[in-house]
Amino acid sequence: MKDHSLGEFEELVLLMVAALHNEAYGVAILEALEEKTNKTFNISAIHVVLKRMEEKGFIKSHYGGITEARGGRRKKFYVITAFGKKVLDNQYELRTSLYSLIPKISFGR
Amino acid sequence: MKATPPRYVQNFLRWFCREDYLDEVEGDLIELFEKQHKHSPVSARWKFTGNVMRYLRPEYMKIFQSQSSSYTILSIAMIQNYITLAFRNLRKRTAFSIINITGLALGVCACLIILNYIDFETSYDNFHTHASDLYRINRTFIQNGERKLPMVMTTYGLGPALETDLPEVKHYIRTHDEDAVLQYQPATGDAKAFHENKMLVADSTFFHAFTFKLLAGDLPTVLNDPNNIVLTQTIARKYFGNESPIGKTMTLSGGRMNGDYIVAAIMEDIPQNSHFVFDILLPMHNLLLNKQYRQDDGWGWNNFTTYIQLKEGASVQRTGQKLPDFCQRRLDPKWKDINGHLELNLQPLRDIHLQPGLRLNVETVNPGTIYFFGIIAGFILFIAWINYINLSTARAMERAREVGIKKAIGAFRSELIVQFLCESVVINFIGIVLAMSLAVLLLPLLSDIIGRELSFNFRDIRLWIVLVALFFIGTLASGIYPALVLSSFRITKGMKGQSDGRGFSLRKVLVVFQFAASLMLIAGTLVVYRQIHFMQVQDKGLQMDQMLIVAGPGTIKWNVAKQRLAIFKEEAMKINGVKEIATSGAIPGGGHNWGADVRKSGAALAENKSGSVVWIDPDFIPTYNIPFVVGKNFDPAIKSDMNAVIINEASLDVYDLGTAEQALHQQLVMGEDTATIIGILKNYNWASLKSDYIPFLFRADTIIPPQISIHLQAQNIPTAVDAIGKLYKELIPGEPFEYTFLDDSFNAQYKSDQQFGNIFGMFASLAVAISCLGLWGLASFTTAQRLKEIGIRKVLGASVSSIVMLLSGQFMRLVFIASIIALPIVWYGSRTWLHSFAFRIALGLDLFILPIAILTFIALLTVSLQVFKGAITNPARVLRSE
């Protein structure tokens, strides 16, 4: 049975993959995340999450060409799948529907 | 220049990381490194290394990756599958599996029992809280440079002197054996009186130093009051039943410290693993008031055992170094005249049980025996494991097909190895569980054979460690080789049903080893039993059979006892069935009355040699039927006779008396006494046959109360004993009538040898049984393997008998080789063991031939059944298919 759940960090990375469409690989995701959230992450954590989400079918990957940089290693690009997008949508819908339940009370002083 | 990450770290990453992830991981890491390197080269290197380490997780590592597909060798599903297969294989070949597991279980069970025994023997006196600070004082007397046997007995002055002279000594504890009649008179009903010979008199420090469990009363202070008595649980129950004994008055009589004592404390029975054997404890005070010790200056009678407790942190070596000086000042002046001096040694309390060879010592065990049993345990375990290896590889032919098919459909060798190891795990696990249950069940039954009440303590972590270790080592030791052999088969060969010839020669070597070990054990058992039997039936030069020994009266005065016993002797002679009757101070196998210093009259004091003196009445020598070399018995009518001494042949040389004829009428000085020799007896074995003939001297009195020996006629012994008992109670009322038969009490000396033999025999039969299980399995498989050959031979006209000969011949050859290996070892081992006995059996040829015959017979029986079954199969059946 496949696991369709989406953890908090997974959601962040998945959003980033979707946002960086066609340019999403490990280091790019890491840097974009660090810039947006102002936190530091570890590259290995991102790799593990990417691998897990690929197994779950939220994203798919393809390799880029060989260049001089990166010690001659190819980049592994990730793209969000339709299924991944749907999971994100569901998550977003759930959030907004819950948010709309908050009564309109002023929190001001 | 372009920055590069640390090369070693990078190589390491390439080494462990899976190829398919390397592009992403290494690429990203290098990209990050290059970016960070611009800011800070050093921290970039560290970060790179740290990041690499983070990929040390199974999903990124090569070893957890199967070469071809997504599952790994150690995946749970596969292991489940292997275990299922293992159980299926076990079931498919039920008989075979039972043999395999039983053999393993028996071996491990024997090993567990022996380990338990060894553990018990080495745990003596470990339970005392201060065990590491406690020492016993042993003394060795050295005269004219000649060292005598070390002794554990010391004088009563030694303890206090040690405490005053050596600051390291915290307490001294003296103990003294005592036997007397203890009596309890309840308010109503009859008095209860018993001879108690396991009483111990001890200093008040006893309970400070030694740790014993208390049931009632206050142990630490109980020995301060001179009129207190401490009973063990068993003794308390014997006298008081369910009553509370505390505060009751008991009376001691017939000993050195007669009087009334108040029961002040009850302690638990002494644990089995203590060198102490007492059941009643008395304070020292009254004993030292006894006339014998009051007249002594504290350095005369060596009747005490002295222990010392060192202060915490005191060095034993330093204390020991002070002892020679101590001896010189305190002890040696006394021995100057005879050119002797003493040496004292501190013996750690925990070592007492494992250091035999001290005179007048408690029961000990030779550490050699313990090592020896350890070796046997190892032997048996090896035999069991070898069995497993043999049986597993013997099945190779059958398993070859399975291996072939598995390989053909793509199994790797590593997977097959894991599969066979799993099988080994399952069998070893069942074996261990079975062994443990068997050991728990058997241990109570074995207590008679071993002579100890042993049990397994499941709360002891060491037991679990041993079990787990046996399991793992067993699994690997017995599983690796078969796994390697079985998994190595080539596909084509395996499919054809042929197994490699490899492994067969090793199998033969293993069988030879098994049989050599079994043979050694059988021969060893035989030697031990022969020697014990020899010691029991050998003519001791004394009348041993039909000899009733009655304990003489202990409570009444010596004079009164003599009068009563004179009447008793006279009356008892009239009882039908009584042949002869004599009284003496000691009986054969029961020590002597006095270990005297003896020399020829006129010789220098320094010529003193030890001699054993026993007082007897004039009827003793005829009753025991000891023949004279020259001279005559004591004659009560001649006064000078009764002051004389009768010696044995062994004394002649020791005291330099010349021949028996020359010795007659010479005089011997014993201590302060001088006596004329009036007779020389042929040598007799007063003590165990382990020791040689020693100088023995008989002195005479009309009646000697302690022991009564009655020679009975062989018929109607029970009626005679009854009549004697009645007469004894009539003449000496209030005395317990306690008797034994001399041959029983004498042979009880060989108890430990008998136990040694029993344990030996038990393990020998176990080893043989396990070996035979293995042989049986081996025979059945080799026969099955050669069925076609047998078929062809039969078709060509071979007879059943010739085929049986052919097949069993190969096994008999193995037995023969095993014999050649084992015999020299048996010969050497038995000779060494027998050398500890002064009187021993000759190592005859039969002692070697008989074990071989037994082993050959058993092996033949095991093999022939299988072989015969193979030999009578119809050739048409086996040759039909090819």
Interface residues (C-beta under 8 A of the other chain):
Chain A: Y25 G26 V27 L30 N42 I43 S44 H47 V48 K51 Y63 A69 R70 G71 R73 R74 K75 K76
Chain B: Y21 L22 D23 E24 V25 E26 G27 D28 L29 I30 E31 L32 E34 K35 N51 R54 Y55 R57 E59
